[in-house]
Structure formats: C-alpha cells, structure tokens
C-alpha cells in the first residue's frame, strides 16, 4: 500500500517478539522517529491481536499514546463474508495511511 501510494515518509516496523516486550531495542528504534506520528496497525479486530497488550507498553517507552488503525472490536476473528472482509481491509489501510 505504501508503494502503491508512492509514500516515502512512512516507516513500517514489525514486532515479532511480543513477550517479554523487547523494551530496550524498541526504545532505540522508536527514538529514531522522535516527534513522528505513530500508529499501531493490525488486521485482527481491536480486542484481539497485540494492540491491547502492547499499546500501554509502547506508550510507556515513547512517553505518549499511539494511534490505532484496524478492524473494530468483534466476537469473532473473521467477519464471515469475503466482501465485508475486503471492505474492512480497505478501510484499515486507508485509516493507517491517512491518520
């Protein structure tokens, strides 16, 4: 999506290890972008995935809250409809790159 939009000012960081939270490496990496707008993006619904676990920890590392781009909360990890899934995915990407 970043390439499709021709964006050269967006940095993507993938966190592979969720626990224990790699606080020091994360602190060093995120310090490179001091003052930048940070957004957590995940395909899982908001109440699933790593967002709720990592958001307060990342806020503690960088000293501020970060934005969220992703699917709304849901009782199920899948919406059960390809069309709705595609719509949510499109909205997720739009939200992530336009915050």
PEQUIVEN-V533479 format. One record per residue. N is the residue number from 1. RES is the residue in three letters. D_CENTER is the distance of its C-alpha to the mean C-alpha in whole Angstrom. Layout:
# PEQUIVEN-V533479
((N	RES	D_CENTER) (N	RES	D_CENTER))
This chain:
# PEQUIVEN-V533479
((1	UNK	14) (2	UNK	14) (3	UNK	18) (4	UNK	19) (5	UNK	18) (6	UNK	20) (7	UNK	17) (8	UNK	18) (9	UNK	16) (10	UNK	13) (11	UNK	12) (12	UNK	9) (13	UNK	9) (14	UNK	9) (15	UNK	10) (16	UNK	13) (17	UNK	15) (18	UNK	13) (19	UNK	17) (20	UNK	19) (21	UNK	16) (22	UNK	17) (23	UNK	17) (24	UNK	19) (25	UNK	18) (26	UNK	14) (27	UNK	17) (28	UNK	18) (29	UNK	16) (30	UNK	14) (31	UNK	17) (32	UNK	18) (33	UNK	16) (34	UNK	17) (35	UNK	17) (36	UNK	14) (37	UNK	12) (38	UNK	9) (39	UNK	5) (40	UNK	2) (41	UNK	2) (42	UNK	5) (43	UNK	8) (44	UNK	10) (45	UNK	11) (46	UNK	10) (47	UNK	13) (48	UNK	12) (49	UNK	10) (50	UNK	9) (51	UNK	7) (52	UNK	11) (53	UNK	12) (54	UNK	10) (55	UNK	9) (56	UNK	13) (57	UNK	14) (58	UNK	11) (59	UNK	13) (60	UNK	16) (61	UNK	16) (62	UNK	15) (63	UNK	17) (64	UNK	15) (65	UNK	12) (66	UNK	9) (67	UNK	8) (68	UNK	6) (69	UNK	6) (70	UNK	7) (71	UNK	11) (72	UNK	13) (73	UNK	14) (74	UNK	17) (75	UNK	20) (76	UNK	19) (77	UNK	16) (78	UNK	18) (79	UNK	19) (80	UNK	23) (81	UNK	23) (82	UNK	22) (83	UNK	23) (84	UNK	20) (85	UNK	18) (86	UNK	18) (87	UNK	18) (88	UNK	15) (89	UNK	13) (90	UNK	15) (91	UNK	13) (92	UNK	10) (93	UNK	10) (94	UNK	13) (95	UNK	10) (96	UNK	8) (97	UNK	11) (98	UNK	13) (99	UNK	12))
